[in-house]
Amino acid sequence: MKSIFRGASCAAATLLLASPAMAGRPMTIKDLIGAVRVADPQLSPDGKLVAFVRTTTDVATGARNADIWVVPADGSGVPRLLVGGEKSENTPRWSPDGKHFAFISTRASGGDLFIADADGNNVRQITRLPSGVQPPVVFSPDGSRIAFVSDVKVTADTPVNLAFGESVSIRQVIELLGELLGRDLEVRYEPARPGDVRHSHGANDRLLGLFPGLAPIPLADGLRRTIEWFAGTRPYPVSIGRPANARSATG
């Protein structure tokens, strides 16, 4: 036990001596803010290197910058900068063969996916997305693809008003959708379960307050516009027909 405590004491002393700003005085909030942070260690496929994110903070401005560093896994060498600069880099991920690594960087946008050789050279951008890229970042087993997360806009630029001021049942909406699509829709009825909402009500005045200047339109027109929007933004075809006997409900 004595040797363990002696080793811990030596390590603590080494850390204190290694930080001149802290020598001989208690830690302050500025020391805490300015401390270098290390996170997200990633072992290379051959087990020889560990890539990690090293984040520094400008105490005066609070600005942070993250770079990707690498260090031998056996501790035989000192850490060195792998990819860095004025912009932030994070989420390093090795390719399965260890010849490349992917990472997220703000160097060209708010945050897109880049790839580089294992030595940090030949950096190239591989995504250009309006909403950027977020972790997790995962290579496919053969290294030919990379999966990642990105926010995707799924609403129309202008809200579509389906119905205001009039009660519309789900059955009515289904029937009208079938007429607009020109085919019968399959409907499956399930028994009610505990917690299911049997009835709901929307406060029309509050909805109108959320969309000032938006005038009510016929339900059929609103559904048609919704179908057309989906047809233009989804990878599968949606045919729209308007039978002569199509009903229209005004909301």
N, C-alpha and C positions, 0 to 999 in steps of 0.2 A: 504493500500500500504506500510506503514511504516513497518508493521510486516513482510511482504513478503521480503522486502529488508534486514531487520534485520536478518531473517532466512538465506537468501542467504549469507550474510556477515559471519555469524557464521559458515556455512558450508565450505566456502572458507578458513576461518581461521583454521578450523579443518584439512582440507586437507594439508595446509602448515605445521602445527605443526606435522602432522603425518609423514612427510617426513623430517628427520633431515638433509639430504643432501641438501635440498633446503631452509632450514630456514635461513632467513636474507640475501638471495642473489637471483639474477634473475636465471631463468631456463637456463641451457646450453644444447648444443646438446647432451652431454653425458647423461644428465638427460632424455632427450627425447628418446634416444636409449635404455637406461636401464630401462625405465618405464615398469611396468608389464601390459600386455595387456589381456583383458578379452573379449571373443567372443563366438558366437554360443550357446546362452542359450537354454536349452531344458527342458520344464516342464514335470515332470513325469505324467503318466496317472491319478494318484489319486490327482494330484495338490499339493502334499506336498513338493516335492523336485525340485530343478533346477540344472541340470548338465550343466557345461560350460567348455570352454577351456581356460586355463590360460597359457600364454606364457611369458617366461622370456628370456632375452638376456644378454649374457656375453659381457660387453662393450669392454673389451680388445681384444677379438677375433671376436666379431660379431656373434658368434654361438647362435642359438636360440633353445629353447626346449619347447615343448607344452605338458601339462598334462591335465587330466580331473579332475575337482573338482566338488563338490556338496555342496549346501547350502539349508537350509530350505526356502521354498517359502514365508513363513510369516515373515522371518527375525528373528526368535526366536533363531537362533544359528549361530555360526561362520562358514565360509566356511572350508571344509576339503578336503584333497586329496582323490580322488576316485581310479584313475588309473594313475600311473606315473613311472618315472625312467629316465635313461640316454637317452633313445630313445623318439621320439615324439609320442603323441597320440592326435587324434583330431576327429571331427565329431561324438560326442556321440548321439546315437539314442535309445530311450527307446522301449522295446517290448510292444505290446498292453496291456499285463497283468501287466506290470511294474516290473516283476520279473527279467528281464535281460536288458542289454543294449549292443548294438553293437557299435564298434568304429574302426577307421583306425589307425594302428600303424606301425612304422618302426622298431619295436623291433626284427623282424626276417627276414626282407627283406626291399625293398625300400618302402613298404607300402601295407599291406594286411589287410583283414577284420578279426576282433577278436570279441568275445562275452564274457561277464562276468556276474556274478550274480549282482543283484542290489546293493549289498554292496561292489562291486569291487573285490570280490574273485572269484576263479575258472575261471581264464582267459584262454581262449583257442582259437587257430587260426582256422578259418574256410575257408580261401582261401589261395591258393599258386599259384599266377598267375605271369607269366614272366613280365608283364607290371604293376603289382600292381593294387590297387583299388583307385578310386577317388570318391568324392561325386558327386551327392547326394546318400545317403544311406537311403533306405526306407523299413520298415517292411511291409509284407502283413497284411491285417486285422486280420487274425487268428494267426499271429506270427510264421508261419511255414517256411516262406521264407523271404529272404532279397534281394532287388534289389539294384544294384550299377552300377557304370560306370568303365570300364576298356578298355584301348587301345588294339585293336586287329590287328595283322598284316594281311593284305589282299593281299600282293604282294608276288610273288615267290622270292626265294633267288637269282635266276639268272634271269635277265630280258629276256623276250621272245620277239624275234624280229619277228614281223609279216610281215613287208614289209618295205624295204628301196629302194628308187630310182625308184619306179614305182607307177603310179597312180592306185588306187584300189577303185572302187565304193562300196557303202554300199550294193547295190544289189548283186555284186559279192561275197562279204563276206557272205551275208545271204545264197546265193545259195550254197557256199562251205561248210558252217556250216551244212546245211541240208544234204549234201552228206556225210559228216563225221559222223553225228549223225544217218544217215540211215532213216531219215524221213523228210517230208515236214514241213517247219516252217511257222507258221501263220504270215502273214505280214499285218499290218493295216496302211493305208495311211491317214494322217491327213492333212488338208489344212494348208498352211504356215500362220504363225502368225507374227505380228510385232516383230522384234527383233530376229527372227530365223536366224541362220547362214546357208546360202545357199551353200557356198563354203568355203573350208579351205585349207590351204597349210602348210606343215611342211618342215622346212629347214633340209634336210638330213644330210648335213655336220655338223650341230650343234648337231643333234641327235647322230651321230657317235662319236662326241667329248665327249658326256656324257657317252658313253659305249665303251671305248677304247678296241680294241681286239675282239669286238663282230662282228662276220661275219654274213652277211645276209643269211637267210635260206628261203626255199620255203614257201610261204604263207600257204599252206595246212599243212605243218609240224608245223609251228608256231601255227596255230589254233588248231591242234591236241594236241600239248603240253599244250596249255591253257585249253582245255577241260579236259585233264587228270589231270591237277592240280586242277581244280574245282571239279572233281569227287572224288579226294582224300582228299579234305578239306571241302566239304560241306556235310550236314547231309542227303541230298537226293541223290538217285542213278542217275547216268548219264551214259547211254550206248553209246558206241562208236563203230561205224561200218565203214568199208571202202569199199564202193561199188566198183566194178571193173572198173566202168567208172568215178571214182572220178577225178575231174580236179585238177591241181596244178598250182598255179601262183607264180612265183619267184619275190621277192621284192629285 
